[in-house]
Each structure stands twice: as structure tokens, then as C-alpha cells.
Amino acid sequence: MGNSIAFSSDGRYLASASNENHIRIREIAGRSIRLCGSYDDHEDQVRALCFSNGGGLLVSGGYDACVRIWDFQNGVIKPKQILSGHSNTILCLAFSPDDKYIISGGVDNTLWVWRRSENGEYALMQELTGHSSWVNDVLFHPNGRIFFSGSSDNTIRVWELNEDLFTEKQVITTYSSAWVNALAISADGQVLASGGSDCCVRIWHEQEGGWSQHAILRGYADIVTTIDFDREGQYLVSGSKSRQVIIWQRVDNDYALEKTLSGHKQGLFSARFSPAGDVLAAEGNDRQIVLWSIRRG
């Protein structure tokens, strides 16, 4: 449900919120981690963080129902803009690949699309309705014209850009009675993964213009809260309320359990690969961030 940690586009910095109103920026250099700064501009807990793909912006959202945009440079963030409109907690945020759009979603069941203007500021382009419960996660397809939203209404919705407006393209309802908490897509755009309250990770492939279920990965005894692909799509990480971090490795056209990691005393909230894929960061409800070095081969 949202991402409370985020790597900068160069992988050098990690932003975290830890379910507090503070945003912390840390520099990661090998095994050394340095706190660069802590910022408490939000009036309440921060639930979602996302760096721009160009590397110059950070967006944050949370209980105060505002999207805050920050200028980011060399480990320092400065307030740039506040986007208002949501009526309740913001749970998820995503930049489009070209950073032209920001998508926000949350407890008010809506998705808001913000578009960058010529002066570099973002303004509301449209409000999307359709979900009947919380929007827990959102992410763009690498082509930049499609994005996905996962909700507590047990659906994944696919939205496509047509004539400068996003419209609903597909509603994936295979979940029947399970919340969709987390979404991830491979860098080549061929594999979509989702996690939810059914304690499984589901793998989806695009076929004949629509997305259909390809496989179900089992291994948890509790709700799956976070998932992410590495940049090559070779590994998929998932985390749950059962405190387990599982790394799945791609084998041909499927994923198999590679290893299980431990280190948190409470359930997982967010797990993310660095852009280079050599570091995995995970944050739990214990407000601890654990880093693992990922060896390939």
C-alpha cells in the first residue's frame, strides 16, 4: 500500500517516511549510510514517496491529503509546490516515465492526474473515478501511455491515454474477494505483478490487448503489502505482514522462489530495488530500514 521508501534515479539516495510526518533523505555509498536531512512539512503521517525519473523532483503524500512536490539536488529537498484536491489520505504516487504526469490515489477512492505545464509546475488535468474503495497503489507502464491502479475494491484497473485524456481500458476482476495492495511491472513492460490480501503474488501477461493471469506465487501466511521488480526483470521482491521478504527469480517465463530474507520485527510496509538492482531496501512497521546487497548470477 504505497511506497514509504524510494531510491533516487541514480541510486545514490534513499528517501523514507516510516509512517511519520518526517521525510528523511539518506546517502548510500557502499556499506556507508549517511543521514542528509529530515523534513517535517507534512502535517501528519507520510504514506507515499516517489522520485522523478529525471532525478530533480521528489513527491510525497499522506494523511494531510496534499501532494507535496520538492526540488531535489545532492541529497537536499526544498519545497516547490503543493497540490490540493484529495478529500482524504493519499496512499500512492507515480511519475510517468517522462515526468510529464503525476498520478495520486488514496482513501477517497479517486485517482488524480496532474500534468506539468511549460513553467515546470503541475496542475490538475483530470480526476478519475471508477474504484469503489481505497486506491492502494498506482504505476505507469514503461510506454508512458498506460497506467495501472490497484484497489481495496478487489480490482486492478488499466488506464490509457487517448487524445490527451486517460480513459479506462480494462478492469481486471480475477481477485474476486481480495484487496489489491501492491503493483509492479517489469522494465520491458511484459510482466505485471500484484499482491494482496489473499497472501499471494499474481503474475499477469498481456494477451490480445488485455492482461490475463499467468501464475500465482505462494509462500506467505499473511497479506502481501509490497512488490518490486529489479531493472532487468530477473528478480521480483515481495513483502508481507508476516515479516518475510521473498526474492523470486525469473526462470524462463515463470518465477521461482530464490531466497527468503529476514530482519524486521514487524510486518513489511515497503521494499524497493535500487535502480542498478544491486541493493534491496525494505522498511517495516517497526520503522526500521534494512538494506541487503544483491549478488547476481
SULQUI-V741172 format. One record per pair of residues at least 24 apart in sequence whose ideal C-beta (glycine too) atoms are under 10 Angstrom apart, sorted by sequence separation. I is the first residue (numbers start at 0). J is the second residue. D is the distance in whole Angstrom. If there is no record, write none. Layout:
i-><I:I>
j-><J:J>
d-><D:D>
This chain:
i-><14:19:20:21:41:55:56:58:64:65:85:100:108:110:130:145:147:150:153:154:155:177:190:192:198:199:219:233:234:236:242:243:246:263:16:19:20:40:60:62:63:64:84:85:99:102:108:109:129:149:153:154:174:194:196:197:198:201:218:238:240:241:242:245:262:263:18:19:22:41:62:63:66:85:104:106:107:108:130:151:152:153:196:197:200:219:240:241:244:246:262:263:17:18:40:61:62:84:106:107:110:129:151:152:155:174:195:196:218:239:240:262:16:17:18:60:61:62:105:106:150:151:173:194:195:196:238:239:240:261:262:16:38:40:60:61:82:84:104:105:106:127:129:149:150:151:194:195:216:218:238:260:262:15:16:59:60:104:105:149:150:171:173:193:194:237:238:14:16:38:58:60:82:103:104:127:148:149:192:194:195:216:236:238:239:260:16:60:102:104:105:147:149:171:194:238:15:24:59:68:80:104:149:193:202:237:246:258:14:58:103:112:148:157:192:236:13:14:22:57:58:66:102:147:192:200:236:244:14:40:58:66:101:102:110:146:147:155:169:192:200:236:13:22:38:66:102:127:147:173:191:200:216:235:244:12:35:36:38:40:56:65:82:110:125:127:129:146:155:171:173:174:190:199:214:216:218:234:22:35:36:38:64:66:80:82:84:100:124:125:127:128:145:169:171:173:200:213:214:216:217:242:244:34:35:36:38:79:80:82:83:110:124:125:127:130:155:168:169:171:199:213:214:216:3:9:20:33:35:40:47:53:60:64:79:80:82:85:124:125:129:168:169:171:181:187:198:213:218:225:231:242:3:5:6:8:12:19:20:46:47:49:52:56:64:79:80:84:91:97:108:153:168:169:173:180:181:183:186:190:198:224:225:227:229:230:234:242:3:5:7:8:11:14:16:18:20:46:47:49:51:52:53:55:58:60:62:64:90:91:93:96:100:108:135:136:138:141:145:153:180:181:182:183:184:185:186:189:192:194:198:224:225:227:229:230:233:236:238:240:242:1:2:3:4:5:6:7:8:16:18:44:45:46:47:48:49:50:51:52:53:54:60:61:62:90:91:92:93:94:95:96:99:102:104:108:135:136:138:140:141:147:149:151:153:178:179:180:181:182:183:184:185:186:187:188:192:194:196:222:223:224:225:226:227:228:229:230:232:236:238:240:1:2:3:5:8:9:12:14:16:22:24:43:46:47:49:52:53:56:58:60:66:68:88:89:90:91:92:93:94:95:96:98:102:104:106:133:134:135:136:137:138:139:141:149:150:151:177:178:180:181:182:183:185:186:187:190:192:194:200:202:221:222:224:225:226:227:229:230:231:234:236:238:244:246:0:1:2:8:46:47:51:52:87:90:91:92:93:96:97:100:102:104:110:112:132:133:135:136:138:141:142:147:149:155:177:180:181:185:186:221:224:225:229:230:0:1:2:7:8:22:24:26:51:66:90:91:95:96:132:133:135:136:141:185:200:229:230:244:246:248:1:7:26:50:95:96:110:112:140:141:155:157:184:185:204:228:229:24:25:70:94:95:114:130:139:183:7:24:51:95:185:202:229:24:68:95:140:202:5:24:49:68:112:157:183:202:227:5:49:68:93:112:138:157:183:227:5:22:49:93:183:200:227:14:58:66:93:110:155:192:236:3:47:102:147:181:225:14:47:91:136:181:225:236:3:47:91:136:181:1:12:46:56:135:136:180:190:224:234:1:14:46:90:100:135:145:180:224:233:12:90:234:11:12:14:190:192:233:8:11:12:56:58:102:147:189:7:12:51:55:185:190:229:231:56:95:100:140:229:7:1:5:52:1:2:49:136:181:183:1:2:47:49:93:135:136:138:181:183:0:1:2:47:90:91:136:186:0:1:2:52:91:1:1:0:0:1:0:1:2:0:1:0:1:2:0:0:0:0:1:2:0:1:0:0:10:54:4:48:0:3:46:47:52:1:2:46:48:0:1:50:0:2:27:29:18:17:27:16:17:16:27:15:25:32:13:32:13:30:10:11:30:10:11:25:27:29:4:5:9:10:18:3:4:6:9:10:13:15:17:23:25:2:3:4:5:6:7:8:9:10:16:17:18:1:2:4:6:7:10:13:15:17:19:0:1:2:3:6:10:17:18:0:2:6:13:17:16:17:15:17:6:15:6:5:13:4:4:13:4:3:2:3:3:3:4:3>
j-><38:43:44:45:65:79:80:82:88:89:109:124:132:134:154:169:171:174:177:178:179:201:214:216:222:223:243:257:258:260:266:267:270:287:41:44:45:65:85:87:88:89:109:110:124:127:133:134:154:174:178:179:199:219:221:222:223:226:243:263:265:266:267:270:287:288:44:45:48:67:88:89:92:111:130:132:133:134:156:177:178:179:222:223:226:245:266:267:270:272:288:289:44:45:67:88:89:111:133:134:137:156:178:179:182:201:222:223:245:266:267:289:44:45:46:88:89:90:133:134:178:179:201:222:223:224:266:267:268:289:290:45:67:69:89:90:111:113:133:134:135:156:158:178:179:180:223:224:245:247:267:289:291:45:46:89:90:134:135:179:180:201:203:223:224:267:268:45:47:69:89:91:113:134:135:158:179:180:223:225:226:247:267:269:270:291:48:92:134:136:137:179:181:203:226:270:48:57:92:101:113:137:182:226:235:270:279:291:48:92:137:146:182:191:226:270:48:49:57:92:93:101:137:182:227:235:271:279:50:76:94:102:137:138:146:182:183:191:205:228:236:272:50:59:75:103:139:164:184:210:228:237:253:272:281:50:73:74:76:78:94:103:120:148:163:165:167:184:193:209:211:212:228:237:252:254:256:272:61:74:75:77:103:105:119:121:123:139:163:164:166:167:184:208:210:212:239:252:253:255:256:281:283:74:75:76:78:119:120:122:123:150:164:165:167:170:195:208:209:211:239:253:254:256:44:50:61:74:76:81:88:94:101:105:120:121:123:126:165:166:170:209:210:212:222:228:239:254:259:266:272:283:45:47:48:50:54:61:62:88:89:91:94:98:106:121:122:126:133:139:150:195:210:211:215:222:223:225:228:232:240:266:267:269:271:272:276:284:46:48:50:51:54:57:59:61:63:89:90:92:94:95:96:98:101:103:105:107:133:134:136:139:143:151:178:179:181:184:188:196:223:224:225:226:227:228:229:232:235:237:241:267:268:270:272:273:276:279:281:283:285:45:46:47:48:49:50:51:52:60:62:88:89:90:91:92:93:94:95:96:97:98:104:105:106:134:135:136:137:138:139:140:143:146:148:152:179:180:182:184:185:191:193:195:197:222:223:224:225:226:227:228:229:230:231:232:236:238:240:266:267:268:269:270:271:272:273:274:276:280:282:284:46:47:48:50:53:54:57:59:61:67:69:88:91:92:94:97:98:101:103:105:111:113:133:134:135:136:137:138:139:140:141:143:147:149:151:178:179:180:181:182:183:184:186:194:195:196:222:223:225:226:227:228:230:231:232:235:237:239:245:247:266:267:269:270:271:272:274:275:276:279:281:283:289:291:46:47:48:54:92:93:97:98:133:136:137:138:139:142:143:146:148:150:156:158:178:179:181:182:184:187:188:193:195:201:223:226:227:231:232:267:270:271:275:276:47:48:49:54:55:69:71:73:98:113:137:138:142:143:179:180:182:183:188:232:247:276:277:291:293:295:49:55:74:98:143:144:158:160:188:189:203:205:232:233:252:276:277:73:74:119:143:144:163:179:188:232:57:74:101:145:235:252:279:75:119:146:191:253:57:76:101:120:164:209:235:254:279:58:102:121:146:165:191:210:236:280:59:76:103:147:237:254:281:69:113:121:148:165:210:247:291:59:103:158:203:237:281:71:104:148:193:238:282:293:61:105:149:194:239:60:71:105:115:194:195:239:249:283:293:61:74:106:150:160:195:205:240:284:293:73:151:295:73:74:76:252:254:295:71:74:75:119:121:165:210:252:71:76:115:119:249:254:293:295:121:160:165:205:295:74:88:92:139:89:90:137:224:269:271:90:91:136:138:182:224:225:227:270:272:90:91:92:137:180:181:226:276:91:92:93:143:182:104:105:105:133:134:134:135:136:135:136:136:137:138:149:151:178:179:180:181:180:181:181:194:230:274:225:269:222:225:268:269:274:224:225:269:271:224:225:274:225:227:273:278:268:268:278:268:269:269:280:269:280:288:271:290:273:290:272:273:292:273:274:288:290:292:268:269:273:274:282:268:269:271:274:275:278:280:282:288:290:268:269:270:271:272:273:274:275:276:282:283:284:268:269:271:273:274:277:280:282:284:286:268:269:270:271:274:278:285:286:269:271:275:282:286:286:287:286:288:278:288:280:280:288:280:281:290:282:282:282:283:284:286:288:288>
d-><10:9:6:7:8:10:9:9:6:8:7:7:6:6:7:10:9:9:6:10:6:9:10:8:6:7:6:10:10:9:6:8:10:6:9:6:6:9:8:9:8:6:9:10:10:9:7:7:9:9:6:7:10:9:9:8:6:10:8:8:8:7:7:10:8:9:5:7:7:7:5:8:7:7:8:9:8:6:7:10:8:7:5:8:6:8:4:8:6:10:10:6:9:8:6:7:8:6:5:8:7:6:4:8:7:8:7:8:5:7:7:4:7:8:7:8:6:10:7:8:7:7:8:8:6:10:8:6:9:9:9:4:9:9:3:8:8:9:8:6:10:9:9:8:6:8:3:9:8:9:3:8:8:9:7:9:8:3:9:3:9:9:9:8:7:9:8:10:8:8:10:8:6:9:8:7:9:7:10:7:10:6:10:8:10:6:6:5:9:8:10:10:7:7:5:5:7:8:8:8:10:5:5:7:8:7:8:10:5:5:8:9:8:9:5:5:10:9:8:10:9:7:5:5:9:7:8:8:7:9:7:10:10:8:9:10:10:8:10:7:10:7:10:6:10:5:7:9:7:10:10:5:9:9:5:8:8:7:6:6:8:10:9:6:9:6:6:10:6:8:8:10:8:9:9:6:6:7:10:4:6:9:10:10:9:6:6:8:8:6:9:10:10:8:6:5:9:8:6:9:9:10:9:9:7:7:8:9:6:8:9:10:8:7:8:10:9:9:5:8:10:8:7:8:9:10:8:8:9:9:9:9:10:8:8:6:7:9:8:10:8:8:6:8:10:10:7:10:8:10:10:7:7:9:10:6:9:9:8:6:6:9:6:7:9:9:10:7:10:10:8:8:10:10:10:7:6:9:7:6:9:7:6:9:10:7:7:9:7:4:5:7:10:6:7:9:8:6:6:4:5:8:10:8:6:6:10:8:6:6:9:6:8:9:7:7:9:7:9:9:6:6:10:5:10:5:8:8:6:6:8:6:7:6:5:9:8:6:6:10:9:9:9:7:7:6:7:9:6:10:10:8:9:5:5:7:6:8:10:6:8:9:9:9:9:6:6:10:5:10:5:9:8:6:6:8:6:7:5:6:8:7:6:9:10:8:10:5:5:7:5:7:9:5:9:10:10:8:10:8:9:6:5:8:5:7:9:6:10:10:9:8:5:6:6:5:7:6:9:8:7:9:10:8:8:5:6:7:5:9:8:7:8:9:9:9:6:5:7:5:7:9:6:10:10:9:9:8:9:5:5:7:7:8:6:9:10:8:9:10:8:5:10:5:9:7:6:8:8:8:8:9:7:10:8:5:10:5:9:7:6:9:8:8:8:9:8:4:6:4:9:9:10:6:9:8:5:10:6:8:6:8:8:8:9:9:8:10:7:5:6:7:6:9:8:9:10:9:8:8:6:10:9:8:9:5:9:8:7:6:9:8:8:9:5:7:9:8:10:4:10:10:9:9:4:4:7:4:10:8:8:10:9:10:5:10:5:10:8:9:5:10:8:10:9:9:8:9:9:10:8:10:10:9:9:10:10:10:8:5:9:10:8:9:9:7:10:8:9:8:7:6:8:8:9:8:7:7:9:9:10:7:7:6:9:6:9:10:9:7:10:9:9:8:10:9:9:8:9:8:8:9:10:10:8:9:9:8:8:9:9:8:8:9:9:9:9:8:8:9:10:8:8:8:10:10:10:9:8:10:7:9:10:10:10:9:9:10:10:9:10:9:10:8:9:5:8:9:8:7:10:8:10:9:9:9:8:10:7:10:10:10:9:9:7:9:9:9:9:9:9:9:9:9:9:8:10:10:10:9:10:4:7:9:10:9:9:9:10:9:10:6:5:8:9:10:9:9:10:7:8:9:10:9:9:8:10:8:10:10:7:8:4:7:7:9:10:9:9:9:10:9:9:5:9:7:10:10:10:9:9:9:9:9:9:10:9:7:10:10:6:9:10:8:9:8:10:7:8:7:9:10:9:8:8:10:9:8:7:8:9:9:9:8:4:9:8:7:9:8:9:9:4:9:5:5:6:7:5:9:8:7:9:10:9:5:8:7:8:9:6:9:9:8:9:7:8:5:6:5:8:8:6:6:9:8:8:7:9:10:6:7:9:7:9:7:9:10:4:10:8:9:8:8:6:7:9:8:6:8:8:5:6:9:10:10:10:7:9>
